[in-house]
């Protein structure tokens, strides 16, 4: 296991705003969900090319809720050809798909997303594999401290979202990069290790 130390960043760089859903273009007026939707193409059942789509299924939270206002918090992830059962995801204000390819070598293509939340720098990377026509976590959700992602160009130790999980030469294991904090919160660490593939139902 390789551990990369990283010092705490000043609090001013960690402030996140609330939901910003005011960027819809006029051409999207006929499709109110277009600004939130993401798509991914892959062989999710290992045979057929299909399109994975996520879109919100709840109403926007009231604007008067301050930081939490104007957000969607519940999402449906589905394939257009129905090759995998729909997945209902909550507790994130957005889903941006990460294409993983076939991480575990079972022939199906995996995907993931980093949770988004308006008031925290600690998120989780969720990655899914198709088990008997249903999406399951390929491993436990992976903790990620947002400054470890490549959106923070000022840091020496960052990772791209698509590199959080990588195939391994060791059978039934995958390479995992995740965040940890040690020394009473003084050191933020990026840890590079192997974790055994252990699919479990999404809850």
Beta strands, then each sheet from edge to edge (+ up, - down):
strand 1: 2-7
strand 2: 38-42
strand 3: 50-56
strand 4: 74-79
strand 5: 87-90
strand 6: 98-101
strand 7: 110-114
strand 8: 122-131
strand 9: 134-137
strand 10: 142-145
strand 11: 165-167
strand 12: 173-182
strand 13: 187-196
strand 14: 200-201
sheet 1: 1+ 13- 12+ 11-
sheet 2: 2+ 3- 4+ 5-
sheet 3: 6+ 7- 8+ 9- 14+
sheet 4: 6+ 7- 8+ 10-
end
